[in-house]
Amino acid sequence: MNLGEELAAPAGSGEPASLKPLAWEDPEEPSWAGFWRTLREALFHPGRLFQAPGQRWQEPLAFGLITGVAGLLAALYWQLLLSLAISRLGDGMASGVALVLPGKMKFFLALMVLAPIMTLANLGLNGLCLWGAASLTGCRPAFLPVWRITGYAQAGMVAALLPFLGGLAAGVWVLCLTYQGIKTVFGLSRGRVWATLLIFLFLEIMALLVLAGCLVGFLGLMGLMLLWGLT
């Protein structure tokens, strides 16, 4: 624990802050008050947050879903506004609206409706890839600590509330929190933390490419079956 975290510890408490459960996981803490306190802790004192004990997977999942969905919805909203603005500037007010509403508008709305499912899938993929990366660098971790890093690192998604570039900032912030989580939970050197993070990103990219290839192949097969049926 660094000097800043020591100064931030509750005054007059005989128990180290790192041994106390997170406010979000404390049954005696009001739910939303605990959520905001934990969010603040994740954003500004991630080392202290990842030192907190915890043996449950439900709270990290719920926290990751709330922050992840909110961030994704915000990023989609700003991208929709940007798309509308570009269309209007390129085609004129009336024609721009006519072009955007049938296509892009429905596309963004569909993504917003699917935001919870996309966020849940992203959490699962992040957890598996981070567990694999940590295993490859010799940590041999249980899945629960990895899952806690994955869930609480989603706090960085609040940066997506910033207009237009917030989505990029959110991705960077999530990676920074993941870095801090790996360093704190597994006690690795800086070099091994970076190695774990790079392997994690590599595994995610490979997984996304495989999923994209499967999706393209499935759609192509469905198209061929449809064409065969029509002929």
Contacts in CASP RR format, 6 or more apart in sequence:
PFRMAT RR
TARGET T0000
AUTHOR 0000-0000-0000
METHOD contacts of the structure
MODEL  1
MNLGEELAAPAGSGEPASLKPLAWEDPEEPSWAGFWRTLREALFHPGRLF
QAPGQRWQEPLAFGLITGVAGLLAALYWQLLLSLAISRLGDGMASGVALV
LPGKMKFFLALMVLAPIMTLANLGLNGLCLWGAASLTGCRPAFLPVWRIT
GYAQAGMVAALLPFLGGLAAGVWVLCLTYQGIKTVFGLSRGRVWATLLIF
LFLEIMALLVLAGCLVGFLGLMGLMLLWGLT
1 16 0 8 1.000
1 17 0 8 1.000
1 18 0 8 1.000
1 47 0 8 1.000
1 48 0 8 1.000
1 51 0 8 1.000
5 17 0 8 1.000
5 45 0 8 1.000
5 47 0 8 1.000
5 48 0 8 1.000
8 17 0 8 1.000
8 45 0 8 1.000
8 48 0 8 1.000
9 16 0 8 1.000
9 17 0 8 1.000
10 17 0 8 1.000
17 48 0 8 1.000
17 51 0 8 1.000
17 52 0 8 1.000
18 48 0 8 1.000
18 51 0 8 1.000
18 52 0 8 1.000
19 52 0 8 1.000
19 53 0 8 1.000
20 52 0 8 1.000
21 52 0 8 1.000
21 53 0 8 1.000
21 54 0 8 1.000
22 34 0 8 1.000
22 38 0 8 1.000
22 41 0 8 1.000
22 49 0 8 1.000
22 52 0 8 1.000
22 54 0 8 1.000
22 59 0 8 1.000
23 29 0 8 1.000
23 33 0 8 1.000
23 34 0 8 1.000
23 35 0 8 1.000
23 37 0 8 1.000
23 38 0 8 1.000
23 41 0 8 1.000
24 34 0 8 1.000
24 35 0 8 1.000
24 37 0 8 1.000
24 38 0 8 1.000
24 59 0 8 1.000
24 63 0 8 1.000
25 38 0 8 1.000
25 52 0 8 1.000
25 54 0 8 1.000
25 56 0 8 1.000
25 59 0 8 1.000
26 34 0 8 1.000
29 37 0 8 1.000
35 63 0 8 1.000
35 66 0 8 1.000
38 49 0 8 1.000
38 63 0 8 1.000
38 152 0 8 1.000
39 67 0 8 1.000
39 155 0 8 1.000
39 158 0 8 1.000
41 48 0 8 1.000
41 49 0 8 1.000
42 49 0 8 1.000
42 152 0 8 1.000
42 153 0 8 1.000
42 155 0 8 1.000
42 156 0 8 1.000
42 177 0 8 1.000
43 155 0 8 1.000
43 156 0 8 1.000
43 158 0 8 1.000
46 176 0 8 1.000
46 177 0 8 1.000
46 180 0 8 1.000
46 181 0 8 1.000
46 184 0 8 1.000
47 180 0 8 1.000
47 181 0 8 1.000
47 184 0 8 1.000
49 152 0 8 1.000
50 148 0 8 1.000
50 149 0 8 1.000
50 152 0 8 1.000
50 180 0 8 1.000
50 181 0 8 1.000
50 184 0 8 1.000
50 185 0 8 1.000
51 184 0 8 1.000
54 148 0 8 1.000
55 144 0 8 1.000
57 144 0 8 1.000
57 147 0 8 1.000
57 148 0 8 1.000
60 147 0 8 1.000
60 148 0 8 1.000
60 150 0 8 1.000
60 151 0 8 1.000
60 152 0 8 1.000
61 123 0 8 1.000
61 147 0 8 1.000
61 151 0 8 1.000
63 151 0 8 1.000
63 152 0 8 1.000
63 154 0 8 1.000
63 155 0 8 1.000
64 119 0 8 1.000
64 123 0 8 1.000
64 151 0 8 1.000
64 152 0 8 1.000
64 154 0 8 1.000
64 155 0 8 1.000
65 116 0 8 1.000
65 119 0 8 1.000
65 120 0 8 1.000
65 123 0 8 1.000
67 154 0 8 1.000
67 155 0 8 1.000
67 156 0 8 1.000
67 157 0 8 1.000
67 158 0 8 1.000
68 119 0 8 1.000
68 122 0 8 1.000
68 154 0 8 1.000
68 157 0 8 1.000
69 115 0 8 1.000
69 116 0 8 1.000
69 119 0 8 1.000
70 157 0 8 1.000
70 158 0 8 1.000
70 160 0 8 1.000
70 161 0 8 1.000
71 157 0 8 1.000
71 158 0 8 1.000
71 160 0 8 1.000
71 161 0 8 1.000
71 167 0 8 1.000
71 170 0 8 1.000
72 115 0 8 1.000
72 118 0 8 1.000
72 119 0 8 1.000
72 157 0 8 1.000
72 160 0 8 1.000
73 112 0 8 1.000
73 115 0 8 1.000
74 160 0 8 1.000
74 161 0 8 1.000
74 166 0 8 1.000
74 167 0 8 1.000
75 160 0 8 1.000
75 166 0 8 1.000
75 167 0 8 1.000
75 170 0 8 1.000
76 108 0 8 1.000
76 111 0 8 1.000
76 112 0 8 1.000
76 115 0 8 1.000
77 112 0 8 1.000
78 160 0 8 1.000
78 163 0 8 1.000
78 164 0 8 1.000
78 166 0 8 1.000
78 167 0 8 1.000
79 108 0 8 1.000
79 164 0 8 1.000
80 104 0 8 1.000
80 105 0 8 1.000
80 108 0 8 1.000
82 164 0 8 1.000
83 100 0 8 1.000
83 104 0 8 1.000
83 108 0 8 1.000
84 97 0 8 1.000
84 100 0 8 1.000
84 104 0 8 1.000
87 96 0 8 1.000
87 97 0 8 1.000
87 99 0 8 1.000
87 100 0 8 1.000
87 104 0 8 1.000
88 96 0 8 1.000
88 97 0 8 1.000
88 100 0 8 1.000
90 96 0 8 1.000
91 99 0 8 1.000
111 118 0 8 1.000
123 150 0 8 1.000
123 151 0 8 1.000
123 154 0 8 1.000
124 150 0 8 1.000
125 204 0 8 1.000
125 207 0 8 1.000
125 208 0 8 1.000
126 150 0 8 1.000
126 153 0 8 1.000
126 204 0 8 1.000
127 143 0 8 1.000
127 146 0 8 1.000
127 147 0 8 1.000
127 150 0 8 1.000
128 207 0 8 1.000
129 200 0 8 1.000
129 203 0 8 1.000
129 204 0 8 1.000
129 207 0 8 1.000
130 146 0 8 1.000
130 149 0 8 1.000
130 150 0 8 1.000
130 178 0 8 1.000
130 182 0 8 1.000
130 196 0 8 1.000
130 200 0 8 1.000
131 141 0 8 1.000
131 143 0 8 1.000
131 146 0 8 1.000
132 199 0 8 1.000
132 200 0 8 1.000
132 203 0 8 1.000
133 196 0 8 1.000
133 197 0 8 1.000
133 199 0 8 1.000
133 200 0 8 1.000
133 203 0 8 1.000
134 140 0 8 1.000
134 141 0 8 1.000
134 146 0 8 1.000
134 182 0 8 1.000
134 186 0 8 1.000
134 196 0 8 1.000
135 141 0 8 1.000
136 196 0 8 1.000
136 199 0 8 1.000
137 188 0 8 1.000
137 192 0 8 1.000
137 195 0 8 1.000
137 196 0 8 1.000
137 199 0 8 1.000
139 186 0 8 1.000
139 188 0 8 1.000
139 196 0 8 1.000
141 185 0 8 1.000
141 186 0 8 1.000
145 185 0 8 1.000
145 186 0 8 1.000
148 185 0 8 1.000
149 178 0 8 1.000
149 181 0 8 1.000
149 182 0 8 1.000
149 185 0 8 1.000
150 178 0 8 1.000
152 177 0 8 1.000
153 174 0 8 1.000
153 177 0 8 1.000
153 178 0 8 1.000
153 181 0 8 1.000
154 174 0 8 1.000
155 173 0 8 1.000
155 177 0 8 1.000
156 170 0 8 1.000
156 171 0 8 1.000
156 173 0 8 1.000
156 174 0 8 1.000
156 177 0 8 1.000
157 170 0 8 1.000
157 171 0 8 1.000
157 173 0 8 1.000
157 174 0 8 1.000
158 170 0 8 1.000
159 166 0 8 1.000
159 167 0 8 1.000
159 169 0 8 1.000
159 170 0 8 1.000
159 171 0 8 1.000
159 172 0 8 1.000
159 173 0 8 1.000
160 166 0 8 1.000
160 167 0 8 1.000
160 169 0 8 1.000
160 170 0 8 1.000
162 169 0 8 1.000
175 197 0 8 1.000
175 201 0 8 1.000
178 197 0 8 1.000
178 200 0 8 1.000
179 193 0 8 1.000
179 194 0 8 1.000
179 197 0 8 1.000
182 188 0 8 1.000
182 193 0 8 1.000
182 196 0 8 1.000
182 197 0 8 1.000
183 190 0 8 1.000
183 193 0 8 1.000
186 196 0 8 1.000
188 196 0 8 1.000
END
